[in-house]
Every structure is written in structure tokens, then in C-alpha cells.
Amino acid sequence: MISAIVLTHNDEATLPRCLKSLSWCDEVIVVDDESTDGTVAVAKKFDAKVFVHTFNDDFAAQRNFGLEKAKGSWVLFVDSDEVVTPELAKEIIHLTSEVIPAKAGIQAGSPIRSGMTEPLGFYIKRKDWLFGRWLSHGETGNMKLLRLARKEAGKWRQPVHEEWKIQGSSGTLSHPLLHYPHQNVAQFLEEINRYSGIYARYLHSRGVKEPAWHIVGKPLAKFFVSYVWRLGFLDGTAGLVVALMMSFHSFLVRAKLWKL
């Protein structure tokens, strides 16, 4: 059994496409951060199980809440602005229902055993569609995220830029997850401002301090790596915008941390 988990907050515009791409899953869970638009109604229309859970500036806590509610042996995390292609769905079904259980001797709902050699989690490549084109280079060009794993394999850590820390080995799937972020520049800036604030507070809570030159130095280095080293310039104007935006995010994190 495969459970898909989607975090939402005022996502009625992007959610239908996401949930439609998850119709093959045995269970779809939507963890909603008190949306004020039609997000919940959309989720229920697609027969998703909806749980309202306050975000409290902690994405890992939201994901772990969904993990606790899932009934499937395997759990797939998908954001509301992402789409699972039919090819990726077939690959996931094949791996979780045939290859992995057969090789590892795993029964549905069985606990994780030490010494298992088969992957307990899978990274999924992600392709970004931004400003009218697919991005093939830069920071997002080779993005891989751990999004599919056995339910008992581990927990999510860190409130933003969160990671699923699993206790076993992991593999990588062949087919990508499609990502349609930031409908416009204003939304891009709004999300950068929000995420940078959460990350700065997280670093501050852990006693992290950085020298003043990092406020300028790290954003410049980030831009160089994304736009030049990782060939972001080959993605045209969209590649330039992404490199600038992510560098600005780096600047905001350090500036807000300095202020704290």
C-alpha cells in the first residue's frame, strides 16, 4: 500500500493537478495549514483524507504529522505544486510492490530490520518549469529529493529545507517529478522572504553565528556557482532570474541572522 502526503496552504489553484496525478495511490493525505481559500474543498473533491494542522514555521513537523497518519507501508511526499507523471507512477508501483518486497522479504506493515540491503528510500529527480521553460541547469538542474521511503525508515528533520533522514540505504528513481513553482516574481519573492526568515530563526536557535562578510560573500558565491559553474546561463533569462533570486535568499538568511 502506498500513501501519498501533500502539505497545503491556500493552494486551490495548483492542488487539482497535483491530486489528479496521485489517483493511483492507495491513500492520499492532505495536511492543511488552516487554508482560507478552497483548498480543503478541492482536496475532499479528490477523496483525499484532510487533516488540519497548524504550520508553526516547521515543515518537518508538518511532514512528520502526515507520516503518523499514513497507513501505507510506503510513503510518497509530493508538494502541491508538483506532478507525478504516469511513468514515475509506474516505476514507483513496480519497485514497491514487486522488486523490493520480493528481494528483501518484506511483508506489508513489517518493521524495519537491521541488515537489510535493499533500499528503504528513493531519491526522485525534479524538473522545474519556470517562466515558460524547463530548467536544465543551475541550482535546480540536477535536483534530487528523498521523497519515497518505507514509513518506518525515519523522520523529517529541520523546520525549513527539511530532509527525510532514513536509517537504511537509498536509491534513485529514473523518472522525474515535475515542479511548477512560483507563478510570478511576486510569489517567488514572498516565498523567499518567508523561508529565509524561518531558516534564520532556526540557525539562531542553534547558536549559529557568521562573520559579517558572509552577508555579501555567500550570496555572491552562490550566484557564481548556480549561474556560471552549474551553467545556469544556458537556461536564458529564466536561469538568470533563478540565480539572482536564490542568491537573494542567501543574503536574506544572513542579514536576518545578523539582526537576530
C-alpha atoms as a printed R data frame, in Angstrom:
    type eleno elety resid chain resno       x       y       z
1   ATOM     1    CA   MET     A     1   0.000   0.000   0.000
2   ATOM     2    CA   ILE     A     2   1.297   3.437  -0.973
3   ATOM     3    CA   SER     A     3   0.259   6.582   0.890
4   ATOM     4    CA   ALA     A     4   0.842   9.991  -0.704
5   ATOM     5    CA   ILE     A     5   1.160  13.035   1.557
6   ATOM     6    CA   VAL     A     6   0.653  16.622   0.385
7   ATOM     7    CA   LEU     A     7   1.191  19.746   2.515
8   ATOM     8    CA   THR     A     8  -1.088  22.666   1.641
9   ATOM     9    CA   HIS     A     9  -1.806  26.287   2.455
10  ATOM    10    CA   ASN     A    10  -4.128  28.266   0.172
11  ATOM    11    CA   ASP     A    11  -3.238  26.069  -2.795
12  ATOM    12    CA   GLU     A    12  -6.589  25.692  -4.527
13  ATOM    13    CA   ALA     A    13  -5.064  26.828  -7.846
14  ATOM    14    CA   THR     A    14  -2.307  24.201  -8.012
15  ATOM    15    CA   LEU     A    15  -3.768  21.364  -5.948
16  ATOM    16    CA   PRO     A    16  -6.150  19.807  -8.539
17  ATOM    17    CA   ARG     A    17  -3.340  18.973 -10.964
18  ATOM    18    CA   CYS     A    18  -1.279  17.523  -8.122
19  ATOM    19    CA   LEU     A    19  -4.045  15.331  -6.684
20  ATOM    20    CA   LYS     A    20  -5.133  14.141 -10.121
21  ATOM    21    CA   SER     A    21  -1.602  12.811 -10.660
22  ATOM    22    CA   LEU     A    22  -1.888  10.829  -7.408
23  ATOM    23    CA   SER     A    23  -5.103   8.961  -8.272
24  ATOM    24    CA   TRP     A    24  -3.136   5.690  -8.497
25  ATOM    25    CA   CYS     A    25  -2.117   5.824  -4.817
26  ATOM    26    CA   ASP     A    26  -3.956   3.692  -2.268
27  ATOM    27    CA   GLU     A    27  -4.301   6.665   0.063
28  ATOM    28    CA   VAL     A    28  -3.872  10.425  -0.325
29  ATOM    29    CA   ILE     A    29  -3.436  12.546   2.795
30  ATOM    30    CA   VAL     A    30  -3.584  16.346   2.748
31  ATOM    31    CA   VAL     A    31  -2.086  18.152   5.745
32  ATOM    32    CA   ASP     A    32  -3.559  21.647   5.555
33  ATOM    33    CA   ASP     A    33  -2.231  24.715   7.344
34  ATOM    34    CA   GLU     A    34  -5.601  26.387   8.015
35  ATOM    35    CA   SER     A    35  -6.221  27.484   4.426
36  ATOM    36    CA   THR     A    36  -8.695  30.323   3.918
37  ATOM    37    CA   ASP     A    37  -9.439  29.587   0.251
38  ATOM    38    CA   GLY     A    38 -10.978  26.496  -1.344
39  ATOM    39    CA   THR     A    39  -8.032  24.167  -0.728
40  ATOM    40    CA   VAL     A    40  -9.860  21.831   1.643
41  ATOM    41    CA   ALA     A    41 -12.891  21.604  -0.660
42  ATOM    42    CA   VAL     A    42 -10.628  20.711  -3.577
43  ATOM    43    CA   ALA     A    43  -8.891  18.020  -1.529
44  ATOM    44    CA   LYS     A    44 -12.189  16.454  -0.493
45  ATOM    45    CA   LYS     A    45 -13.392  16.529  -4.096
46  ATOM    46    CA   PHE     A    46 -10.487  14.211  -4.929
47  ATOM    47    CA   ASP     A    47 -11.355  11.944  -1.954
48  ATOM    48    CA   ALA     A    48  -8.220  12.869  -0.041
49  ATOM    49    CA   LYS     A    49  -8.091  12.496   3.719
50  ATOM    50    CA   VAL     A    50  -7.760  16.034   5.081
51  ATOM    51    CA   PHE     A    51  -6.123  16.875   8.408
52  ATOM    52    CA   VAL     A    52  -5.901  20.493   9.516
53  ATOM    53    CA   HIS     A    53  -2.634  21.056  11.356
54  ATOM    54    CA   THR     A    54  -1.118  24.447  12.190
55  ATOM    55    CA   PHE     A    55   2.204  25.021  10.451
56  ATOM    56    CA   ASN     A    56   4.051  26.909  13.213
57  ATOM    57    CA   ASP     A    57   7.000  27.606  10.889
58  ATOM    58    CA   ASP     A    58   8.061  23.951  10.810
59  ATOM    59    CA   PHE     A    59   7.806  21.961   7.582
60  ATOM    60    CA   ALA     A    60   9.433  18.889   9.139
61  ATOM    61    CA   ALA     A    61   6.759  18.779  11.859
62  ATOM    62    CA   GLN     A    62   4.039  19.005   9.197
63  ATOM    63    CA   ARG     A    63   5.553  16.148   7.226
64  ATOM    64    CA   ASN     A    64   6.035  14.004  10.328
65  ATOM    65    CA   PHE     A    65   2.405  14.641  11.277
66  ATOM    66    CA   GLY     A    66   1.353  13.315   7.883
67  ATOM    67    CA   LEU     A    67   3.723  10.377   8.282
68  ATOM    68    CA   GLU     A    68   1.964   9.419  11.523
69  ATOM    69    CA   LYS     A    69  -1.426   9.462   9.785
70  ATOM    70    CA   ALA     A    70  -0.316   7.331   6.827
71  ATOM    71    CA   LYS     A    71  -1.403   3.700   6.714
72  ATOM    72    CA   GLY     A    72   0.742   2.591   3.798
73  ATOM    73    CA   SER     A    73   3.953   0.593   4.053
74  ATOM    74    CA   TRP     A    74   5.471   3.072   1.600
75  ATOM    75    CA   VAL     A    75   5.009   6.842   1.777
76  ATOM    76    CA   LEU     A    76   5.407   9.337  -1.056
77  ATOM    77    CA   PHE     A    77   5.690  13.061  -0.303
78  ATOM    78    CA   VAL     A    78   4.549  15.432  -3.046
79  ATOM    79    CA   ASP     A    79   4.213  19.218  -2.817
80  ATOM    80    CA   SER     A    80   1.019  20.876  -4.001
81  ATOM    81    CA   ASP     A    81   2.817  22.429  -6.998
82  ATOM    82    CA   GLU     A    82   4.320  19.124  -8.142
83  ATOM    83    CA   VAL     A    83   3.005  16.465 -10.510
84  ATOM    84    CA   VAL     A    84   3.736  12.728 -10.640
85  ATOM    85    CA   THR     A    85   3.917  11.595 -14.255
86  ATOM    86    CA   PRO     A    86   2.367   8.268 -15.336
87  ATOM    87    CA   GLU     A    87   5.884   6.948 -15.998
88  ATOM    88    CA   LEU     A    88   7.044   7.836 -12.483
89  ATOM    89    CA   ALA     A    89   3.893   6.314 -11.002
90  ATOM    90    CA   LYS     A    90   4.514   3.019 -12.831
91  ATOM    91    CA   GLU     A    91   8.119   2.970 -11.655
92  ATOM    92    CA   ILE     A    92   7.076   3.521  -8.030
93  ATOM    93    CA   ILE     A    93   4.382   0.843  -8.181
94  ATOM    94    CA   HIS     A    94   6.794  -1.655  -9.715
95  ATOM    95    CA   LEU     A    95   9.534  -1.037  -7.154
96  ATOM    96    CA   THR     A    96   7.344  -1.019  -4.062
97  ATOM    97    CA   SER     A    97   5.011  -3.876  -4.952
98  ATOM    98    CA   GLU     A    98   7.297  -6.290  -6.780
99  ATOM    99    CA   VAL     A    99  11.037  -5.728  -6.784
100 ATOM   100    CA   ILE     A   100  11.745  -4.526  -3.231
101 ATOM   101    CA   PRO     A   101   9.416  -6.835  -1.266
102 ATOM   102    CA   ALA     A   102  10.471  -9.845  -3.319
103 ATOM   103    CA   LYS     A   103  14.190  -9.260  -2.841
104 ATOM   104    CA   ALA     A   104  14.121  -8.108   0.766
105 ATOM   105    CA   GLY     A   105  11.446 -10.491   2.009
106 ATOM   106    CA   ILE     A   106   9.387  -7.570   3.332
107 ATOM   107    CA   GLN     A   107   5.786  -8.122   4.291
108 ATOM   108    CA   ALA     A   108   3.322  -5.215   4.302
109 ATOM   109    CA   GLY     A   109   3.473  -3.364   7.607
110 ATOM   110    CA   SER     A   110   6.514  -5.263   8.852
111 ATOM   111    CA   PRO     A   111   9.095  -3.345  10.904
112 ATOM   112    CA   ILE     A   112  12.471  -2.255   9.589
113 ATOM   113    CA   ARG     A   113  15.113  -4.916  10.246
114 ATOM   114    CA   SER     A   114  18.789  -4.248  10.711
115 ATOM   115    CA   GLY     A   115  20.970  -5.662   7.965
116 ATOM   116    CA   MET     A   116  18.510  -5.047   5.122
117 ATOM   117    CA   THR     A   117  20.455  -4.450   1.926
118 ATOM   118    CA   GLU     A   118  17.608  -3.285  -0.314
119 ATOM   119    CA   PRO     A   119  16.887   0.476  -0.445
120 ATOM   120    CA   LEU     A   120  14.410   1.709   2.135
121 ATOM   121    CA   GLY     A   121  14.096   5.067   0.420
122 ATOM   122    CA   PHE     A   122  14.380   6.608  -3.029
123 ATOM   123    CA   TYR     A   123  15.536   9.948  -4.331
124 ATOM   124    CA   ILE     A   124  13.413  11.407  -7.108
125 ATOM   125    CA   LYS     A   125  14.801  13.812  -9.693
126 ATOM   126    CA   ARG     A   126  12.811  17.007 -10.094
127 ATOM   127    CA   LYS     A   127  12.329  19.136 -13.208
128 ATOM   128    CA   ASP     A   128  11.343  22.773 -12.729
129 ATOM   129    CA   TRP     A   129   9.052  24.654 -15.119
130 ATOM   130    CA   LEU     A   130   9.645  28.334 -14.575
131 ATOM   131    CA   PHE     A   131   8.789  31.426 -16.595
132 ATOM   132    CA   GLY     A   132   7.781  29.436 -19.654
133 ATOM   133    CA   ARG     A   133  10.568  26.854 -19.899
134 ATOM   134    CA   TRP     A   134  12.057  23.754 -18.297
135 ATOM   135    CA   LEU     A   135  15.227  24.479 -16.365
136 ATOM   136    CA   SER     A   136  18.058  22.095 -17.194
137 ATOM   137    CA   HIS     A   137  20.979  23.791 -15.466
138 ATOM   138    CA   GLY     A   138  21.870  25.865 -12.436
139 ATOM   139    CA   GLU     A   139  20.822  25.097  -8.882
140 ATOM   140    CA   THR     A   140  17.665  23.232  -9.906
141 ATOM   141    CA   GLY     A   141  19.087  21.436 -12.939
142 ATOM   142    CA   ASN     A   142  20.221  18.317 -11.063
143 ATOM   143    CA   MET     A   143  17.823  18.433  -8.130
144 ATOM   144    CA   LYS     A   144  17.192  15.123  -6.381
145 ATOM   145    CA   LEU     A   145  14.987  14.811  -3.303
146 ATOM   146    CA   LEU     A   146  14.322  11.888  -0.968
147 ATOM   147    CA   ARG     A   147  10.549  11.660  -1.293
148 ATOM   148    CA   LEU     A   148   9.695   7.941  -1.287
149 ATOM   149    CA   ALA     A   149  10.510   5.627   1.617
150 ATOM   150    CA   ARG     A   150   9.217   2.932   3.891
151 ATOM   151    CA   LYS     A   151   7.046   4.510   6.563
152 ATOM   152    CA   GLU     A   152   9.206   3.277   9.450
153 ATOM   153    CA   ALA     A   153  12.518   4.232   7.808
154 ATOM   154    CA   GLY     A   154  12.960   7.590   9.523
155 ATOM   155    CA   LYS     A   155  11.729  11.088  10.337
156 ATOM   156    CA   TRP     A   156  11.943  14.529   8.781
157 ATOM   157    CA   ARG     A   157  14.435  16.957  10.345
158 ATOM   158    CA   GLN     A   158  14.892  20.755  10.261
159 ATOM   159    CA   PRO     A   159  11.995  23.246  10.040
160 ATOM   160    CA   VAL     A   160  12.841  24.523   6.532
161 ATOM   161    CA   HIS     A   161  14.945  22.991   3.727
162 ATOM   162    CA   GLU     A   162  13.903  19.884   5.617
163 ATOM   163    CA   GLU     A   163  15.371  16.436   4.969
164 ATOM   164    CA   TRP     A   164  13.970  12.949   5.424
165 ATOM   165    CA   LYS     A   165  16.586  11.144   7.496
166 ATOM   166    CA   ILE     A   166  16.198   7.389   6.991
167 ATOM   167    CA   GLN     A   167  18.205   4.651   8.676
168 ATOM   168    CA   GLY     A   168  18.763   2.452   5.626
169 ATOM   169    CA   SER     A   169  20.249   2.691   2.165
170 ATOM   170    CA   SER     A   170  18.596   4.651  -0.641
171 ATOM   171    CA   GLY     A   171  18.359   4.502  -4.422
172 ATOM   172    CA   THR     A   172  17.376   6.923  -7.184
173 ATOM   173    CA   LEU     A   173  14.377   6.615  -9.493
174 ATOM   174    CA   SER     A   174  14.721   7.110 -13.249
175 ATOM   175    CA   HIS     A   175  11.692   9.268 -13.990
176 ATOM   176    CA   PRO     A   176  11.397  12.843 -12.674
177 ATOM   177    CA   LEU     A   177   8.822  14.661 -10.614
178 ATOM   178    CA   LEU     A   178   7.501  17.755 -12.400
179 ATOM   179    CA   HIS     A   179   7.601  21.015 -10.440
180 ATOM   180    CA   TYR     A   180   5.622  24.165 -11.293
181 ATOM   181    CA   PRO     A   181   6.740  26.716  -8.675
182 ATOM   182    CA   HIS     A   182   6.365  30.484  -8.377
183 ATOM   183    CA   GLN     A   183   3.565  31.562 -10.699
184 ATOM   184    CA   ASN     A   184   5.122  35.033 -10.835
185 ATOM   185    CA   VAL     A   185   8.070  37.025  -9.476
186 ATOM   186    CA   ALA     A   186   5.968  38.475  -6.637
187 ATOM   187    CA   GLN     A   187   5.142  34.981  -5.366
188 ATOM   188    CA   PHE     A   188   8.805  33.986  -5.721
189 ATOM   189    CA   LEU     A   189   9.860  36.945  -3.552
190 ATOM   190    CA   GLU     A   190   7.142  36.253  -0.994
191 ATOM   191    CA   GLU     A   191   8.306  32.656  -0.552
192 ATOM   192    CA   ILE     A   192  11.960  33.675  -0.348
193 ATOM   193    CA   ASN     A   193  11.138  36.173   2.378
194 ATOM   194    CA   ARG     A   194   9.135  33.582   4.294
195 ATOM   195    CA   TYR     A   195  11.636  30.732   4.035
196 ATOM   196    CA   SER     A   196  14.660  32.891   4.789
197 ATOM   197    CA   GLY     A   197  13.023  34.111   7.991
198 ATOM   198    CA   ILE     A   198  12.293  30.577   9.174
199 ATOM   199    CA   TYR     A   199  15.820  29.417   8.354
200 ATOM   200    CA   ALA     A   200  17.444  32.409  10.073
201 ATOM   201    CA   ARG     A   201  15.456  31.762  13.246
202 ATOM   202    CA   TYR     A   202  16.426  28.083  13.094
203 ATOM   203    CA   LEU     A   203  20.128  28.918  12.787
204 ATOM   204    CA   HIS     A   204  19.827  31.463  15.603
205 ATOM   205    CA   SER     A   205  18.166  28.882  17.864
206 ATOM   206    CA   ARG     A   206  21.171  26.604  17.327
207 ATOM   207    CA   GLY     A   207  23.622  29.333  18.246
208 ATOM   208    CA   VAL     A   208  24.996  29.723  14.723
209 ATOM   209    CA   LYS     A   209  26.957  32.932  14.112
210 ATOM   210    CA   GLU     A   210  28.552  34.007  10.860
211 ATOM   211    CA   PRO     A   211  31.087  36.767  10.146
212 ATOM   212    CA   ALA     A   212  29.786  39.964   8.570
213 ATOM   213    CA   TRP     A   213  31.445  39.273   5.227
214 ATOM   214    CA   HIS     A   214  29.187  36.227   4.772
215 ATOM   215    CA   ILE     A   215  26.233  38.584   4.282
216 ATOM   216    CA   VAL     A   216  27.696  39.579   0.920
217 ATOM   217    CA   GLY     A   217  30.250  36.845   0.245
218 ATOM   218    CA   LYS     A   218  27.966  33.811   0.403
219 ATOM   219    CA   PRO     A   219  25.269  35.275  -1.896
220 ATOM   220    CA   LEU     A   220  27.923  36.199  -4.455
221 ATOM   221    CA   ALA     A   221  29.440  32.723  -4.270
222 ATOM   222    CA   LYS     A   222  26.008  31.142  -4.603
223 ATOM   223    CA   PHE     A   223  25.266  33.195  -7.718
224 ATOM   224    CA   PHE     A   224  28.597  32.215  -9.293
225 ATOM   225    CA   VAL     A   225  28.077  28.517  -8.605
226 ATOM   226    CA   SER     A   226  24.497  28.478  -9.893
227 ATOM   227    CA   TYR     A   227  24.827  30.759 -12.902
228 ATOM   228    CA   VAL     A   228  28.391  30.049 -14.041
229 ATOM   229    CA   TRP     A   229  29.732  26.802 -12.553
230 ATOM   230    CA   ARG     A   230  26.453  24.909 -12.996
231 ATOM   231    CA   LEU     A   231  25.772  26.582 -16.354
232 ATOM   232    CA   GLY     A   232  22.606  28.398 -15.306
233 ATOM   233    CA   PHE     A   233  23.218  30.919 -18.092
234 ATOM   234    CA   LEU     A   234  22.229  28.215 -20.598
235 ATOM   235    CA   ASP     A   235  18.654  28.497 -19.304
236 ATOM   236    CA   GLY     A   236  18.433  32.047 -20.622
237 ATOM   237    CA   THR     A   237  16.627  34.783 -18.717
238 ATOM   238    CA   ALA     A   238  14.863  32.230 -16.511
239 ATOM   239    CA   GLY     A   239  18.241  30.883 -15.405
240 ATOM   240    CA   LEU     A   240  19.424  34.400 -14.560
241 ATOM   241    CA   VAL     A   241  16.288  35.142 -12.536
242 ATOM   242    CA   VAL     A   242  16.599  31.912 -10.549
243 ATOM   243    CA   ALA     A   243  20.292  32.512  -9.808
244 ATOM   244    CA   LEU     A   244  19.556  36.068  -8.635
245 ATOM   245    CA   MET     A   245  16.583  35.015  -6.528
246 ATOM   246    CA   MET     A   246  18.407  32.194  -4.763
247 ATOM   247    CA   SER     A   247  21.361  34.475  -4.112
248 ATOM   248    CA   PHE     A   248  18.941  36.997  -2.631
249 ATOM   249    CA   HIS     A   249  17.588  34.217  -0.416
250 ATOM   250    CA   SER     A   250  21.123  33.548   0.826
251 ATOM   251    CA   PHE     A   251  21.556  37.272   1.544
252 ATOM   252    CA   LEU     A   252  18.265  37.488   3.469
253 ATOM   253    CA   VAL     A   253  19.149  34.484   5.635
254 ATOM   254    CA   ARG     A   254  22.463  36.031   6.702
255 ATOM   255    CA   ALA     A   255  21.037  39.524   7.125
256 ATOM   256    CA   LYS     A   256  18.142  38.264   9.271
257 ATOM   257    CA   LEU     A   257  20.505  36.064  11.292
258 ATOM   258    CA   TRP     A   258  22.765  39.082  11.905
259 ATOM   259    CA   LYS     A   259  19.761  41.116  13.042
260 ATOM   260    CA   LEU     A   260  18.694  38.374  15.466
